[in-house]
Amino acid sequence: MTRSILDEAHIHPAIRATISDSHADVVREVQAAIAAHAVVVVGMAQNPFPRKARKILDGLGQPYHYLEYGSYLSQWRRRNALKMWTGWPTMPMVFVRGVLVGGAQELQKLVDQGQFPALLAAAQTA
């Protein structure tokens, strides 16, 4: 699966650094959390879906690391940087052993289909 990203040859050299540095700190923070924790949930305040994802994990007794970036009215640029990095359009973003599995609904499907434990174990041995 590939998604379209503007080729570097079509970006003027004078703005390349601006593009690569734009909110890179938040991407590095999430990358560090993914490297350090088996399950990471990235969410935002006031949105019920990060709470749903966390409730699913709590119900499984699965430890996770939670990162929260603003609310509907704040830090949207930082969240946008994460959306551009992952290609995932909504919050939360749930990572299992470094793999983006989607949001709360996708996490629930993995649990309902019995795939979550296998994904957690398989990714650990990979």
Chimera marker file (.cmm) of the C-alpha trace (Angstrom):
<marker_set name="trace">
<marker id="1" x="0.000" y="0.000" z="0.000" r="1" g="1" b="0" radius="0.5"/>
<marker id="2" x="1.352" y="3.346" z="-0.977" r="1" g="1" b="0" radius="0.5"/>
<marker id="3" x="-0.237" y="6.704" z="-0.569" r="1" g="1" b="0" radius="0.5"/>
<marker id="4" x="0.541" y="9.709" z="-2.673" r="1" g="1" b="0" radius="0.5"/>
<marker id="5" x="3.053" y="12.103" z="-1.216" r="1" g="1" b="0" radius="0.5"/>
<marker id="6" x="4.409" y="15.029" z="-3.173" r="1" g="1" b="0" radius="0.5"/>
<marker id="7" x="7.781" y="14.026" z="-4.577" r="1" g="1" b="0" radius="0.5"/>
<marker id="8" x="10.723" y="16.002" z="-3.186" r="1" g="1" b="0" radius="0.5"/>
<marker id="9" x="11.668" y="17.013" z="-6.728" r="1" g="1" b="0" radius="0.5"/>
<marker id="10" x="8.403" y="18.971" z="-6.836" r="1" g="1" b="0" radius="0.5"/>
<marker id="11" x="9.154" y="20.918" z="-3.653" r="1" g="1" b="0" radius="0.5"/>
<marker id="12" x="11.268" y="24.022" z="-3.985" r="1" g="1" b="0" radius="0.5"/>
<marker id="13" x="14.613" y="23.643" z="-2.152" r="1" g="1" b="0" radius="0.5"/>
<marker id="14" x="14.004" y="26.857" z="-0.198" r="1" g="1" b="0" radius="0.5"/>
<marker id="15" x="11.046" y="25.339" z="1.668" r="1" g="1" b="0" radius="0.5"/>
<marker id="16" x="12.201" y="21.742" z="2.171" r="1" g="1" b="0" radius="0.5"/>
<marker id="17" x="13.618" y="22.415" z="5.646" r="1" g="1" b="0" radius="0.5"/>
<marker id="18" x="10.395" y="24.145" z="6.700" r="1" g="1" b="0" radius="0.5"/>
<marker id="19" x="8.384" y="21.130" z="5.616" r="1" g="1" b="0" radius="0.5"/>
<marker id="20" x="10.651" y="18.574" z="7.285" r="1" g="1" b="0" radius="0.5"/>
<marker id="21" x="10.921" y="20.556" z="10.527" r="1" g="1" b="0" radius="0.5"/>
<marker id="22" x="7.220" y="21.397" z="10.869" r="1" g="1" b="0" radius="0.5"/>
<marker id="23" x="6.167" y="19.931" z="14.217" r="1" g="1" b="0" radius="0.5"/>
<marker id="24" x="8.853" y="17.255" z="13.942" r="1" g="1" b="0" radius="0.5"/>
<marker id="25" x="9.085" y="17.286" z="17.743" r="1" g="1" b="0" radius="0.5"/>
<marker id="26" x="5.622" y="15.751" z="18.124" r="1" g="1" b="0" radius="0.5"/>
<marker id="27" x="6.422" y="13.030" z="15.583" r="1" g="1" b="0" radius="0.5"/>
<marker id="28" x="9.675" y="12.234" z="17.416" r="1" g="1" b="0" radius="0.5"/>
<marker id="29" x="7.789" y="12.106" z="20.724" r="1" g="1" b="0" radius="0.5"/>
<marker id="30" x="5.304" y="9.565" z="19.347" r="1" g="1" b="0" radius="0.5"/>
<marker id="31" x="8.110" y="7.564" z="17.708" r="1" g="1" b="0" radius="0.5"/>
<marker id="32" x="9.921" y="7.399" z="21.056" r="1" g="1" b="0" radius="0.5"/>
<marker id="33" x="6.754" y="6.236" z="22.832" r="1" g="1" b="0" radius="0.5"/>
<marker id="34" x="6.173" y="3.559" z="20.185" r="1" g="1" b="0" radius="0.5"/>
<marker id="35" x="9.738" y="2.328" z="20.630" r="1" g="1" b="0" radius="0.5"/>
<marker id="36" x="9.385" y="2.202" z="24.420" r="1" g="1" b="0" radius="0.5"/>
<marker id="37" x="5.869" y="0.751" z="24.862" r="1" g="1" b="0" radius="0.5"/>
<marker id="38" x="4.042" y="-2.265" z="23.447" r="1" g="1" b="0" radius="0.5"/>
<marker id="39" x="0.790" y="-0.344" z="23.005" r="1" g="1" b="0" radius="0.5"/>
<marker id="40" x="0.463" y="3.400" z="22.478" r="1" g="1" b="0" radius="0.5"/>
<marker id="41" x="-2.732" y="5.404" z="22.154" r="1" g="1" b="0" radius="0.5"/>
<marker id="42" x="-2.472" y="8.927" z="20.753" r="1" g="1" b="0" radius="0.5"/>
<marker id="43" x="-5.542" y="11.022" z="21.385" r="1" g="1" b="0" radius="0.5"/>
<marker id="44" x="-7.024" y="14.373" z="22.206" r="1" g="1" b="0" radius="0.5"/>
<marker id="45" x="-9.267" y="15.840" z="24.910" r="1" g="1" b="0" radius="0.5"/>
<marker id="46" x="-13.026" y="16.088" z="24.405" r="1" g="1" b="0" radius="0.5"/>
<marker id="47" x="-13.019" y="13.347" z="21.747" r="1" g="1" b="0" radius="0.5"/>
<marker id="48" x="-14.843" y="10.232" z="22.997" r="1" g="1" b="0" radius="0.5"/>
<marker id="49" x="-12.986" y="7.792" z="20.750" r="1" g="1" b="0" radius="0.5"/>
<marker id="50" x="-9.606" y="7.920" z="22.544" r="1" g="1" b="0" radius="0.5"/>
<marker id="51" x="-11.536" y="7.131" z="25.750" r="1" g="1" b="0" radius="0.5"/>
<marker id="52" x="-13.208" y="4.191" z="24.001" r="1" g="1" b="0" radius="0.5"/>
<marker id="53" x="-9.853" y="2.818" z="22.862" r="1" g="1" b="0" radius="0.5"/>
<marker id="54" x="-8.446" y="3.158" z="26.372" r="1" g="1" b="0" radius="0.5"/>
<marker id="55" x="-11.543" y="1.478" z="27.836" r="1" g="1" b="0" radius="0.5"/>
<marker id="56" x="-11.102" y="-1.466" z="25.451" r="1" g="1" b="0" radius="0.5"/>
<marker id="57" x="-7.472" y="-1.865" z="26.527" r="1" g="1" b="0" radius="0.5"/>
<marker id="58" x="-8.385" y="-1.464" z="30.209" r="1" g="1" b="0" radius="0.5"/>
<marker id="59" x="-11.004" y="-4.194" z="29.786" r="1" g="1" b="0" radius="0.5"/>
<marker id="60" x="-8.343" y="-6.497" z="28.381" r="1" g="1" b="0" radius="0.5"/>
<marker id="61" x="-5.964" y="-5.636" z="31.215" r="1" g="1" b="0" radius="0.5"/>
<marker id="62" x="-3.518" y="-4.483" z="28.533" r="1" g="1" b="0" radius="0.5"/>
<marker id="63" x="-1.067" y="-1.790" z="29.673" r="1" g="1" b="0" radius="0.5"/>
<marker id="64" x="-0.641" y="1.110" z="27.279" r="1" g="1" b="0" radius="0.5"/>
<marker id="65" x="0.991" y="4.503" z="27.062" r="1" g="1" b="0" radius="0.5"/>
<marker id="66" x="-1.319" y="7.440" z="26.372" r="1" g="1" b="0" radius="0.5"/>
<marker id="67" x="-0.303" y="10.678" z="24.686" r="1" g="1" b="0" radius="0.5"/>
<marker id="68" x="-2.793" y="13.527" z="24.440" r="1" g="1" b="0" radius="0.5"/>
<marker id="69" x="-2.462" y="16.476" z="22.100" r="1" g="1" b="0" radius="0.5"/>
<marker id="70" x="-4.890" y="19.295" z="22.735" r="1" g="1" b="0" radius="0.5"/>
<marker id="71" x="-8.614" y="19.395" z="22.117" r="1" g="1" b="0" radius="0.5"/>
<marker id="72" x="-10.854" y="20.361" z="19.246" r="1" g="1" b="0" radius="0.5"/>
<marker id="73" x="-9.734" y="23.959" z="19.646" r="1" g="1" b="0" radius="0.5"/>
<marker id="74" x="-6.063" y="23.559" z="20.488" r="1" g="1" b="0" radius="0.5"/>
<marker id="75" x="-2.942" y="21.895" z="19.134" r="1" g="1" b="0" radius="0.5"/>
<marker id="76" x="-4.646" y="20.941" z="15.862" r="1" g="1" b="0" radius="0.5"/>
<marker id="77" x="-1.451" y="21.725" z="13.932" r="1" g="1" b="0" radius="0.5"/>
<marker id="78" x="0.496" y="19.237" z="16.037" r="1" g="1" b="0" radius="0.5"/>
<marker id="79" x="-2.172" y="16.578" z="15.476" r="1" g="1" b="0" radius="0.5"/>
<marker id="80" x="-2.154" y="17.410" z="11.783" r="1" g="1" b="0" radius="0.5"/>
<marker id="81" x="1.589" y="16.655" z="11.679" r="1" g="1" b="0" radius="0.5"/>
<marker id="82" x="0.832" y="13.212" z="13.134" r="1" g="1" b="0" radius="0.5"/>
<marker id="83" x="-1.942" y="12.658" z="10.616" r="1" g="1" b="0" radius="0.5"/>
<marker id="84" x="0.389" y="13.543" z="7.763" r="1" g="1" b="0" radius="0.5"/>
<marker id="85" x="3.106" y="11.283" z="9.183" r="1" g="1" b="0" radius="0.5"/>
<marker id="86" x="0.846" y="8.249" z="9.601" r="1" g="1" b="0" radius="0.5"/>
<marker id="87" x="-1.744" y="8.852" z="6.920" r="1" g="1" b="0" radius="0.5"/>
<marker id="88" x="-4.426" y="8.084" z="9.531" r="1" g="1" b="0" radius="0.5"/>
<marker id="89" x="-7.092" y="10.830" z="9.403" r="1" g="1" b="0" radius="0.5"/>
<marker id="90" x="-8.638" y="10.660" z="12.888" r="1" g="1" b="0" radius="0.5"/>
<marker id="91" x="-7.934" y="10.343" z="16.590" r="1" g="1" b="0" radius="0.5"/>
<marker id="92" x="-7.082" y="8.117" z="18.289" r="1" g="1" b="0" radius="0.5"/>
<marker id="93" x="-4.146" y="6.455" z="16.677" r="1" g="1" b="0" radius="0.5"/>
<marker id="94" x="-3.497" y="3.069" z="18.246" r="1" g="1" b="0" radius="0.5"/>
<marker id="95" x="-0.084" y="1.465" z="17.789" r="1" g="1" b="0" radius="0.5"/>
<marker id="96" x="0.664" y="-2.148" z="18.734" r="1" g="1" b="0" radius="0.5"/>
<marker id="97" x="4.373" y="-2.999" z="18.801" r="1" g="1" b="0" radius="0.5"/>
<marker id="98" x="5.034" y="-0.095" z="16.449" r="1" g="1" b="0" radius="0.5"/>
<marker id="99" x="2.277" y="-0.983" z="13.987" r="1" g="1" b="0" radius="0.5"/>
<marker id="100" x="-0.562" y="1.474" z="13.461" r="1" g="1" b="0" radius="0.5"/>
<marker id="101" x="-3.749" y="-0.578" z="13.780" r="1" g="1" b="0" radius="0.5"/>
<marker id="102" x="-6.195" y="2.334" z="13.385" r="1" g="1" b="0" radius="0.5"/>
<marker id="103" x="-8.520" y="3.895" z="15.905" r="1" g="1" b="0" radius="0.5"/>
<marker id="104" x="-11.001" y="2.692" z="18.508" r="1" g="1" b="0" radius="0.5"/>
<marker id="105" x="-13.305" y="0.963" z="16.029" r="1" g="1" b="0" radius="0.5"/>
<marker id="106" x="-10.451" y="-0.905" z="14.366" r="1" g="1" b="0" radius="0.5"/>
<marker id="107" x="-9.077" y="-1.895" z="17.769" r="1" g="1" b="0" radius="0.5"/>
<marker id="108" x="-12.496" y="-3.227" z="18.771" r="1" g="1" b="0" radius="0.5"/>
<marker id="109" x="-12.665" y="-5.275" z="15.558" r="1" g="1" b="0" radius="0.5"/>
<marker id="110" x="-9.253" y="-6.801" z="16.285" r="1" g="1" b="0" radius="0.5"/>
<marker id="111" x="-10.438" y="-7.731" z="19.777" r="1" g="1" b="0" radius="0.5"/>
<marker id="112" x="-13.791" y="-9.088" z="18.569" r="1" g="1" b="0" radius="0.5"/>
<marker id="113" x="-12.084" y="-11.222" z="15.923" r="1" g="1" b="0" radius="0.5"/>
<marker id="114" x="-9.558" y="-12.536" z="18.438" r="1" g="1" b="0" radius="0.5"/>
<marker id="115" x="-6.658" y="-11.015" z="16.513" r="1" g="1" b="0" radius="0.5"/>
<marker id="116" x="-5.388" y="-8.567" z="19.124" r="1" g="1" b="0" radius="0.5"/>
<marker id="117" x="-3.440" y="-11.082" z="21.278" r="1" g="1" b="0" radius="0.5"/>
<marker id="118" x="-1.883" y="-12.634" z="18.161" r="1" g="1" b="0" radius="0.5"/>
<marker id="119" x="-0.900" y="-9.219" z="16.840" r="1" g="1" b="0" radius="0.5"/>
<marker id="120" x="0.655" y="-8.325" z="20.168" r="1" g="1" b="0" radius="0.5"/>
<marker id="121" x="2.563" y="-11.621" z="20.337" r="1" g="1" b="0" radius="0.5"/>
<marker id="122" x="3.519" y="-11.800" z="16.637" r="1" g="1" b="0" radius="0.5"/>
<marker id="123" x="4.822" y="-8.276" z="16.581" r="1" g="1" b="0" radius="0.5"/>
<marker id="124" x="6.897" y="-9.016" z="19.680" r="1" g="1" b="0" radius="0.5"/>
<marker id="125" x="8.690" y="-11.915" z="18.012" r="1" g="1" b="0" radius="0.5"/>
<marker id="126" x="9.146" y="-10.122" z="14.681" r="1" g="1" b="0" radius="0.5"/>
<link id1="1" id2="2" r="1" g="1" b="0" radius="0.2"/>
<link id1="2" id2="3" r="1" g="1" b="0" radius="0.2"/>
<link id1="3" id2="4" r="1" g="1" b="0" radius="0.2"/>
<link id1="4" id2="5" r="1" g="1" b="0" radius="0.2"/>
<link id1="5" id2="6" r="1" g="1" b="0" radius="0.2"/>
<link id1="6" id2="7" r="1" g="1" b="0" radius="0.2"/>
<link id1="7" id2="8" r="1" g="1" b="0" radius="0.2"/>
<link id1="8" id2="9" r="1" g="1" b="0" radius="0.2"/>
<link id1="9" id2="10" r="1" g="1" b="0" radius="0.2"/>
<link id1="10" id2="11" r="1" g="1" b="0" radius="0.2"/>
<link id1="11" id2="12" r="1" g="1" b="0" radius="0.2"/>
<link id1="12" id2="13" r="1" g="1" b="0" radius="0.2"/>
<link id1="13" id2="14" r="1" g="1" b="0" radius="0.2"/>
<link id1="14" id2="15" r="1" g="1" b="0" radius="0.2"/>
<link id1="15" id2="16" r="1" g="1" b="0" radius="0.2"/>
<link id1="16" id2="17" r="1" g="1" b="0" radius="0.2"/>
<link id1="17" id2="18" r="1" g="1" b="0" radius="0.2"/>
<link id1="18" id2="19" r="1" g="1" b="0" radius="0.2"/>
<link id1="19" id2="20" r="1" g="1" b="0" radius="0.2"/>
<link id1="20" id2="21" r="1" g="1" b="0" radius="0.2"/>
<link id1="21" id2="22" r="1" g="1" b="0" radius="0.2"/>
<link id1="22" id2="23" r="1" g="1" b="0" radius="0.2"/>
<link id1="23" id2="24" r="1" g="1" b="0" radius="0.2"/>
<link id1="24" id2="25" r="1" g="1" b="0" radius="0.2"/>
<link id1="25" id2="26" r="1" g="1" b="0" radius="0.2"/>
<link id1="26" id2="27" r="1" g="1" b="0" radius="0.2"/>
<link id1="27" id2="28" r="1" g="1" b="0" radius="0.2"/>
<link id1="28" id2="29" r="1" g="1" b="0" radius="0.2"/>
<link id1="29" id2="30" r="1" g="1" b="0" radius="0.2"/>
<link id1="30" id2="31" r="1" g="1" b="0" radius="0.2"/>
<link id1="31" id2="32" r="1" g="1" b="0" radius="0.2"/>
<link id1="32" id2="33" r="1" g="1" b="0" radius="0.2"/>
<link id1="33" id2="34" r="1" g="1" b="0" radius="0.2"/>
<link id1="34" id2="35" r="1" g="1" b="0" radius="0.2"/>
<link id1="35" id2="36" r="1" g="1" b="0" radius="0.2"/>
<link id1="36" id2="37" r="1" g="1" b="0" radius="0.2"/>
<link id1="37" id2="38" r="1" g="1" b="0" radius="0.2"/>
<link id1="38" id2="39" r="1" g="1" b="0" radius="0.2"/>
<link id1="39" id2="40" r="1" g="1" b="0" radius="0.2"/>
<link id1="40" id2="41" r="1" g="1" b="0" radius="0.2"/>
<link id1="41" id2="42" r="1" g="1" b="0" radius="0.2"/>
<link id1="42" id2="43" r="1" g="1" b="0" radius="0.2"/>
<link id1="43" id2="44" r="1" g="1" b="0" radius="0.2"/>
<link id1="44" id2="45" r="1" g="1" b="0" radius="0.2"/>
<link id1="45" id2="46" r="1" g="1" b="0" radius="0.2"/>
<link id1="46" id2="47" r="1" g="1" b="0" radius="0.2"/>
<link id1="47" id2="48" r="1" g="1" b="0" radius="0.2"/>
<link id1="48" id2="49" r="1" g="1" b="0" radius="0.2"/>
<link id1="49" id2="50" r="1" g="1" b="0" radius="0.2"/>
<link id1="50" id2="51" r="1" g="1" b="0" radius="0.2"/>
<link id1="51" id2="52" r="1" g="1" b="0" radius="0.2"/>
<link id1="52" id2="53" r="1" g="1" b="0" radius="0.2"/>
<link id1="53" id2="54" r="1" g="1" b="0" radius="0.2"/>
<link id1="54" id2="55" r="1" g="1" b="0" radius="0.2"/>
<link id1="55" id2="56" r="1" g="1" b="0" radius="0.2"/>
<link id1="56" id2="57" r="1" g="1" b="0" radius="0.2"/>
<link id1="57" id2="58" r="1" g="1" b="0" radius="0.2"/>
<link id1="58" id2="59" r="1" g="1" b="0" radius="0.2"/>
<link id1="59" id2="60" r="1" g="1" b="0" radius="0.2"/>
<link id1="60" id2="61" r="1" g="1" b="0" radius="0.2"/>
<link id1="61" id2="62" r="1" g="1" b="0" radius="0.2"/>
<link id1="62" id2="63" r="1" g="1" b="0" radius="0.2"/>
<link id1="63" id2="64" r="1" g="1" b="0" radius="0.2"/>
<link id1="64" id2="65" r="1" g="1" b="0" radius="0.2"/>
<link id1="65" id2="66" r="1" g="1" b="0" radius="0.2"/>
<link id1="66" id2="67" r="1" g="1" b="0" radius="0.2"/>
<link id1="67" id2="68" r="1" g="1" b="0" radius="0.2"/>
<link id1="68" id2="69" r="1" g="1" b="0" radius="0.2"/>
<link id1="69" id2="70" r="1" g="1" b="0" radius="0.2"/>
<link id1="70" id2="71" r="1" g="1" b="0" radius="0.2"/>
<link id1="71" id2="72" r="1" g="1" b="0" radius="0.2"/>
<link id1="72" id2="73" r="1" g="1" b="0" radius="0.2"/>
<link id1="73" id2="74" r="1" g="1" b="0" radius="0.2"/>
<link id1="74" id2="75" r="1" g="1" b="0" radius="0.2"/>
<link id1="75" id2="76" r="1" g="1" b="0" radius="0.2"/>
<link id1="76" id2="77" r="1" g="1" b="0" radius="0.2"/>
<link id1="77" id2="78" r="1" g="1" b="0" radius="0.2"/>
<link id1="78" id2="79" r="1" g="1" b="0" radius="0.2"/>
<link id1="79" id2="80" r="1" g="1" b="0" radius="0.2"/>
<link id1="80" id2="81" r="1" g="1" b="0" radius="0.2"/>
<link id1="81" id2="82" r="1" g="1" b="0" radius="0.2"/>
<link id1="82" id2="83" r="1" g="1" b="0" radius="0.2"/>
<link id1="83" id2="84" r="1" g="1" b="0" radius="0.2"/>
<link id1="84" id2="85" r="1" g="1" b="0" radius="0.2"/>
<link id1="85" id2="86" r="1" g="1" b="0" radius="0.2"/>
<link id1="86" id2="87" r="1" g="1" b="0" radius="0.2"/>
<link id1="87" id2="88" r="1" g="1" b="0" radius="0.2"/>
<link id1="88" id2="89" r="1" g="1" b="0" radius="0.2"/>
<link id1="89" id2="90" r="1" g="1" b="0" radius="0.2"/>
<link id1="90" id2="91" r="1" g="1" b="0" radius="0.2"/>
<link id1="91" id2="92" r="1" g="1" b="0" radius="0.2"/>
<link id1="92" id2="93" r="1" g="1" b="0" radius="0.2"/>
<link id1="93" id2="94" r="1" g="1" b="0" radius="0.2"/>
<link id1="94" id2="95" r="1" g="1" b="0" radius="0.2"/>
<link id1="95" id2="96" r="1" g="1" b="0" radius="0.2"/>
<link id1="96" id2="97" r="1" g="1" b="0" radius="0.2"/>
<link id1="97" id2="98" r="1" g="1" b="0" radius="0.2"/>
<link id1="98" id2="99" r="1" g="1" b="0" radius="0.2"/>
<link id1="99" id2="100" r="1" g="1" b="0" radius="0.2"/>
<link id1="100" id2="101" r="1" g="1" b="0" radius="0.2"/>
<link id1="101" id2="102" r="1" g="1" b="0" radius="0.2"/>
<link id1="102" id2="103" r="1" g="1" b="0" radius="0.2"/>
<link id1="103" id2="104" r="1" g="1" b="0" radius="0.2"/>
<link id1="104" id2="105" r="1" g="1" b="0" radius="0.2"/>
<link id1="105" id2="106" r="1" g="1" b="0" radius="0.2"/>
<link id1="106" id2="107" r="1" g="1" b="0" radius="0.2"/>
<link id1="107" id2="108" r="1" g="1" b="0" radius="0.2"/>
<link id1="108" id2="109" r="1" g="1" b="0" radius="0.2"/>
<link id1="109" id2="110" r="1" g="1" b="0" radius="0.2"/>
<link id1="110" id2="111" r="1" g="1" b="0" radius="0.2"/>
<link id1="111" id2="112" r="1" g="1" b="0" radius="0.2"/>
<link id1="112" id2="113" r="1" g="1" b="0" radius="0.2"/>
<link id1="113" id2="114" r="1" g="1" b="0" radius="0.2"/>
<link id1="114" id2="115" r="1" g="1" b="0" radius="0.2"/>
<link id1="115" id2="116" r="1" g="1" b="0" radius="0.2"/>
<link id1="116" id2="117" r="1" g="1" b="0" radius="0.2"/>
<link id1="117" id2="118" r="1" g="1" b="0" radius="0.2"/>
<link id1="118" id2="119" r="1" g="1" b="0" radius="0.2"/>
<link id1="119" id2="120" r="1" g="1" b="0" radius="0.2"/>
<link id1="120" id2="121" r="1" g="1" b="0" radius="0.2"/>
<link id1="121" id2="122" r="1" g="1" b="0" radius="0.2"/>
<link id1="122" id2="123" r="1" g="1" b="0" radius="0.2"/>
<link id1="123" id2="124" r="1" g="1" b="0" radius="0.2"/>
<link id1="124" id2="125" r="1" g="1" b="0" radius="0.2"/>
<link id1="125" id2="126" r="1" g="1" b="0" radius="0.2"/>
</marker_set>
